[in-house]
Amino acid sequence: HVQLVESGGGSVQPGGSLRLSCVVSGYSYRTYCMGWFRQAPGNMREGIARIEGDGSGTTTYADSVKGRSTISHDNTKNTLYLQMDSLKSEDTGVYYCAADDSAACKTRLEFATRLDFGYWGQGTQVTVS
């Protein structure tokens, strides 16, 4: 039974930083694709960062967060992170982590949807104001 549990959300002023965490348990695939999605009020859920666990560690970012965010995965802790700096009001939303096998990373990030990942966390709210 795969579980993803996010934490680290909260309220922050523009220009501030947050680090989101996602503890993954029960995942037994040898390779993985893990990512962070954001859903702002009234908007679709969008992929903002992704990391490939096929040995390459390739990371991909949406233009909206590129240069301000870093995704990483600690294998020893089974934890996915998203470090976000220089936060803007438009970063406000519910942030979800997602995981599946490496095939999920074949879809371009800007086209990734809920259907590309089989496992999701419950979401954590980030408010920038």
Phi and psi restraints in degrees (value plus and minus 20) as a CYANA .aco file:
   2 VAL   PHI    -105.0   -65.0
   2 VAL   PSI     112.6   152.6
   3 GLN   PHI    -150.8  -110.8
   3 GLN   PSI     119.9   159.9
   4 LEU   PHI    -144.9  -104.9
   4 LEU   PSI     106.8   146.8
   5 VAL   PHI    -147.4  -107.4
   5 VAL   PSI      94.4   134.4
   6 GLU   PHI    -108.6   -68.6
   6 GLU   PSI     136.7   176.7
   7 SER   PHI    -177.1  -137.1
   7 SER   PSI     149.9   189.9
   8 GLY   PHI      84.0   124.0
   8 GLY   PSI     -25.7    14.3
   9 GLY   PHI     -91.3   -51.3
   9 GLY   PSI     153.0   193.0
  10 GLY   PHI     142.6   182.6
  10 GLY   PSI    -186.5  -146.5
  11 SER   PHI    -125.0   -85.0
  11 SER   PSI     117.2   157.2
  12 VAL   PHI    -167.7  -127.7
  12 VAL   PSI     132.5   172.5
  13 GLN   PHI    -100.2   -60.2
  13 GLN   PSI     135.7   175.7
  14 PRO   PHI     -74.6   -34.6
  14 PRO   PSI     119.0   159.0
  15 GLY   PHI      71.5   111.5
  15 GLY   PSI     -31.1     8.9
  16 GLY   PHI    -101.8   -61.8
  16 GLY   PSI    -196.5  -156.5
  17 SER   PHI    -151.8  -111.8
  17 SER   PSI     133.7   173.7
  18 LEU   PHI    -164.5  -124.5
  18 LEU   PSI     131.4   171.4
  19 ARG   PHI    -142.8  -102.8
  19 ARG   PSI      96.9   136.9
  20 LEU   PHI    -110.0   -70.0
  20 LEU   PSI     124.3   164.3
  21 SER   PHI    -144.6  -104.6
  21 SER   PSI     131.1   171.1
  22 CYS   PHI    -162.3  -122.3
  22 CYS   PSI      88.1   128.1
  23 VAL   PHI    -105.9   -65.9
  23 VAL   PSI     106.2   146.2
  24 VAL   PHI    -129.1   -89.1
  24 VAL   PSI     106.9   146.9
  25 SER   PHI    -149.9  -109.9
  25 SER   PSI     132.4   172.4
  26 GLY   PHI      58.0    98.0
  26 GLY   PSI     -12.1    27.9
  27 TYR   PHI    -110.8   -70.8
  27 TYR   PSI     103.5   143.5
  28 SER   PHI    -140.6  -100.6
  28 SER   PSI     -12.7    27.3
  29 TYR   PHI     -87.7   -47.7
  29 TYR   PSI     126.9   166.9
  30 ARG   PHI     -92.6   -52.6
  30 ARG   PSI     -54.7   -14.7
  31 THR   PHI    -139.6   -99.6
  31 THR   PSI     144.5   184.5
  32 TYR   PHI    -172.0  -132.0
  32 TYR   PSI     143.3   183.3
  33 CYS   PHI    -150.7  -110.7
  33 CYS   PSI     103.1   143.1
  34 MET   PHI    -148.8  -108.8
  34 MET   PSI     125.7   165.7
  35 GLY   PHI    -172.5  -132.5
  35 GLY   PSI     150.5   190.5
  36 TRP   PHI    -137.7   -97.7
  36 TRP   PSI     114.6   154.6
  37 PHE   PHI    -140.8  -100.8
  37 PHE   PSI     136.0   176.0
  38 ARG   PHI    -151.0  -111.0
  38 ARG   PSI     119.6   159.6
  39 GLN   PHI    -150.1  -110.1
  39 GLN   PSI      89.3   129.3
  40 ALA   PHI    -105.1   -65.1
  40 ALA   PSI     136.8   176.8
  41 PRO   PHI     -73.8   -33.8
  41 PRO   PSI     106.0   146.0
  42 GLY   PHI      60.9   100.9
  42 GLY   PSI     -19.5    20.5
  43 ASN   PHI    -132.7   -92.7
  43 ASN   PSI     143.8   183.8
  44 MET   PHI     -93.6   -53.6
  44 MET   PSI     136.9   176.9
  45 ARG   PHI     -91.4   -51.4
  45 ARG   PSI     108.5   148.5
  46 GLU   PHI    -142.2  -102.2
  46 GLU   PSI     122.7   162.7
  47 GLY   PHI     -97.8   -57.8
  47 GLY   PSI     111.9   151.9
  48 ILE   PHI    -138.3   -98.3
  48 ILE   PSI     -42.9    -2.9
  49 ALA   PHI    -178.0  -138.0
  49 ALA   PSI     128.4   168.4
  50 ARG   PHI    -171.5  -131.5
  50 ARG   PSI     127.4   167.4
  51 ILE   PHI    -153.5  -113.5
  51 ILE   PSI     118.3   158.3
  52 GLU   PHI    -121.1   -81.1
  52 GLU   PSI     106.3   146.3
  53 GLY   PHI    -122.4   -82.4
  53 GLY   PSI      30.6    70.6
  54 ASP   PHI    -126.9   -86.9
  54 ASP   PSI      -5.1    34.9
  55 GLY   PHI      82.6   122.6
  55 GLY   PSI     -43.4    -3.4
  56 SER   PHI    -102.7   -62.7
  56 SER   PSI     -51.0   -11.0
  57 GLY   PHI      45.7    85.7
  57 GLY   PSI       1.5    41.5
  58 THR   PHI     -81.6   -41.6
  58 THR   PSI     113.2   153.2
  59 THR   PHI    -134.4   -94.4
  59 THR   PSI     127.6   167.6
  60 THR   PHI    -155.4  -115.4
  60 THR   PSI     121.0   161.0
  61 TYR   PHI    -150.4  -110.4
  61 TYR   PSI     127.2   167.2
  62 ALA   PHI     -91.7   -51.7
  62 ALA   PSI     131.1   171.1
  63 ASP   PHI     -77.8   -37.8
  63 ASP   PSI     -51.2   -11.2
  64 SER   PHI     -85.8   -45.8
  64 SER   PSI     -42.3    -2.3
  65 VAL   PHI    -141.4  -101.4
  65 VAL   PSI     -25.9    14.1
  66 LYS   PHI     -78.8   -38.8
  66 LYS   PSI     113.6   153.6
  67 GLY   PHI      67.7   107.7
  67 GLY   PSI     -33.1     6.9
  68 ARG   PHI    -137.9   -97.9
  68 ARG   PSI     -30.1     9.9
  69 SER   PHI    -152.2  -112.2
  69 SER   PSI     131.5   171.5
  70 THR   PHI    -155.5  -115.5
  70 THR   PSI     104.3   144.3
  71 ILE   PHI    -120.0   -80.0
  71 ILE   PSI     121.3   161.3
  72 SER   PHI    -171.2  -131.2
  72 SER   PSI     142.3   182.3
  73 HIS   PHI    -157.1  -117.1
  73 HIS   PSI     107.2   147.2
  74 ASP   PHI    -121.2   -81.2
  74 ASP   PSI      86.3   126.3
  75 ASN   PHI     -84.2   -44.2
  75 ASN   PSI     -51.9   -11.9
  76 THR   PHI     -91.2   -51.2
  76 THR   PSI     -45.9    -5.9
  77 LYS   PHI    -127.6   -87.6
  77 LYS   PSI     -22.1    17.9
  78 ASN   PHI      31.1    71.1
  78 ASN   PSI      24.9    64.9
  79 THR   PHI    -148.2  -108.2
  79 THR   PSI     113.9   153.9
  80 LEU   PHI    -120.7   -80.7
  80 LEU   PSI     119.3   159.3
  81 TYR   PHI    -144.1  -104.1
  81 TYR   PSI     134.8   174.8
  82 LEU   PHI    -158.4  -118.4
  82 LEU   PSI      88.2   128.2
  83 GLN   PHI    -108.7   -68.7
  83 GLN   PSI     102.5   142.5
  84 MET   PHI    -140.0  -100.0
  84 MET   PSI     104.7   144.7
  85 ASP   PHI    -140.0  -100.0
  85 ASP   PSI     147.4   187.4
  86 SER   PHI      28.3    68.3
  86 SER   PSI      28.9    68.9
  87 LEU   PHI     -84.8   -44.8
  87 LEU   PSI     125.5   165.5
  88 LYS   PHI    -140.8  -100.8
  88 LYS   PSI     142.8   182.8
  89 SER   PHI     -79.2   -39.2
  89 SER   PSI     -52.7   -12.7
  90 GLU   PHI     -92.8   -52.8
  90 GLU   PSI     -24.7    15.3
  91 ASP   PHI    -102.7   -62.7
  91 ASP   PSI     -26.4    13.6
  92 THR   PHI     -81.8   -41.8
  92 THR   PSI     115.7   155.7
  93 GLY   PHI     141.9   181.9
  93 GLY   PSI    -198.0  -158.0
  94 VAL   PHI    -114.7   -74.7
  94 VAL   PSI     109.5   149.5
  95 TYR   PHI    -125.5   -85.5
  95 TYR   PSI     110.2   150.2
  96 TYR   PHI    -139.7   -99.7
  96 TYR   PSI     119.9   159.9
  97 CYS   PHI    -118.9   -78.9
  97 CYS   PSI     132.5   172.5
  98 ALA   PHI    -162.2  -122.2
  98 ALA   PSI     132.2   172.2
  99 ALA   PHI    -168.2  -128.2
  99 ALA   PSI     131.2   171.2
 100 ASP   PHI    -189.2  -149.2
 100 ASP   PSI    -195.1  -155.1
 101 ASP   PHI     -93.7   -53.7
 101 ASP   PSI     154.7   194.7
 102 SER   PHI     -80.8   -40.8
 102 SER   PSI     -40.1    -0.1
 103 ALA   PHI     -80.9   -40.9
 103 ALA   PSI     -46.1    -6.1
 104 ALA   PHI     -84.0   -44.0
 104 ALA   PSI     -41.7    -1.7
 105 CYS   PHI    -105.4   -65.4
 105 CYS   PSI     -18.2    21.8
 106 LYS   PHI     -96.4   -56.4
 106 LYS   PSI     -44.7    -4.7
 107 THR   PHI     -97.8   -57.8
 107 THR   PSI     115.4   155.4
 108 ARG   PHI     -79.1   -39.1
 108 ARG   PSI     120.2   160.2
 109 LEU   PHI     -75.7   -35.7
 109 LEU   PSI     -60.2   -20.2
 110 GLU   PHI     -88.1   -48.1
 110 GLU   PSI     -34.8     5.2
 111 PHE   PHI    -127.2   -87.2
 111 PHE   PSI     -20.4    19.6
 112 ALA   PHI     -88.0   -48.0
 112 ALA   PSI     119.7   159.7
 113 THR   PHI    -152.6  -112.6
 113 THR   PSI    -197.9  -157.9
 114 ARG   PHI     -77.8   -37.8
 114 ARG   PSI     -49.6    -9.6
 115 LEU   PHI     -90.4   -50.4
 115 LEU   PSI     -38.3     1.7
 116 ASP   PHI    -100.7   -60.7
 116 ASP   PSI     -38.3     1.7
 117 PHE   PHI    -144.0  -104.0
 117 PHE   PSI     115.1   155.1
 118 GLY   PHI    -109.4   -69.4
 118 GLY   PSI     -36.3     3.7
 119 TYR   PHI    -146.6  -106.6
 119 TYR   PSI     112.3   152.3
 120 TRP   PHI    -155.9  -115.9
 120 TRP   PSI     129.6   169.6
 121 GLY   PHI    -105.1   -65.1
 121 GLY   PSI     159.5   199.5
 122 GLN   PHI    -105.9   -65.9
 122 GLN   PSI     -32.2     7.8
 123 GLY   PHI      77.2   117.2
 123 GLY   PSI     129.3   169.3
 124 THR   PHI    -157.0  -117.0
 124 THR   PSI     115.1   155.1
 125 GLN   PHI    -101.9   -61.9
 125 GLN   PSI     113.4   153.4
 126 VAL   PHI    -141.4  -101.4
 126 VAL   PSI     105.6   145.6
 127 THR   PHI    -144.6  -104.6
 127 THR   PSI     104.3   144.3
 128 VAL   PHI    -136.5   -96.5
 128 VAL   PSI      90.5   130.5
